[in-house]
Amino acid sequence: MLGFRYLAITSLIAMVMVMVMGPFLIPVLHNMKFGQTVRDDGPQSHLAKNGTPTMGGIMLVIAILLTTLFRTNLNSDTFVALICMIGFGFVGFADDIVKIKMTRSLGLTPIQKIILQVVLAFGISFYKFKMIGDGAQFIIPFTHGQLNIGWIYIPFMMMVIIGTVNAVNLTDGLDGLASGITAIVSAFFAVFAFVMLNNVLVTHMAAATFGACIGFLWFNINPAKVFMGDTGSMALGGAVVAFAVFTNSVLIIPIVGGIYLAEALSVIIQVGHYKRTKERIFKMAPLHHHYEQCGWPETKVVFIFWIVTLILTLLGLIAMF
């Protein structure tokens, strides 16, 4: 019980940090004209969100960073895990700046994004590969088995890292969607790392991420006063990746992060099918926009996706315990 008390304190610290920063940072973002540029090809109902302050993810990054440094041991794992979050957050930050200053809703070019992401993913994968050595690289869900695939781990992990970060980024399309889902996923990793592995780093970093996301929802729930921007969504993707990498549990991501996966697959399927047939499978991609086009209110889509994620994380607990 004492351990869970420490987890609650960690989450509370991060949550309070975000809630304190919000009233100060949001007006600054507004005054600097860091407003959201909504994509022209998105849902027409979202055009009203044009100009809403974005890059609120800065609050998430600061809260998670400071809380993790304060609550965990400072070692190489800690720094690499934080670099994973901050590094991808920086890619998102650069993307946001391009969108705002150049009023380009698509931000950085694909080649610019992929180069930065590949460099980060390689560095993290190589570090973890060297640290593991001949030990277990993966925990296999539902079996408690362990697996080592040798040097193939590096390219495999690079694909997982880049795929996960971009999937979280795609999920950030409705008020409260990405922050709420990531709060639930972070809670899963905090409990798993604490109960099963006694992994102090992931336990507290995940608890901090949970708290920061809950605090951010205060400002981000519909109607949002601020958006996290790519700064926040890519930083959260980096955080989720760090949780999985440093607990050897990346194979659980498709389960607990099932919404992330569905969002990414909906885009891949839509684009691939359209290029071949000039027809669309979904009314609009990513998946959350499809349900909006089907007539679901934005709040209903967000709430249903939260519930699905909660169910998937409970399945994840069954798979890993």
ABEGO torsion letter per residue (X at the ends): XAAAAAAAAAAAAAAAAAAAAAAAAAAAAAAAGBBBBBBAABBAAAAAABGBBBGAAAAAAAAAAAAAAAABBBBAAAAAAAAAAAAAAAAAAAAAAAAAAAGBAAEBBAAAAAAAAAAAAAAAAAAAAAAAEABBABBBBGAGBBBBAEAAAAAAAAAAAAAAAAAAAAABABBGAAAAAAAAAAAAAAAAAAAAAGBAAAAAAAAAAAAAAAAAAAAABOBBABBAEAAAAAAAAAAAAAAAAAAGAAAAAAAAAAAAAAAAAAAAAAAAAAAAAGBBABABOBAAAAAAAAGBBAAAAAAAAAAAAAAAAAAAAAAAX
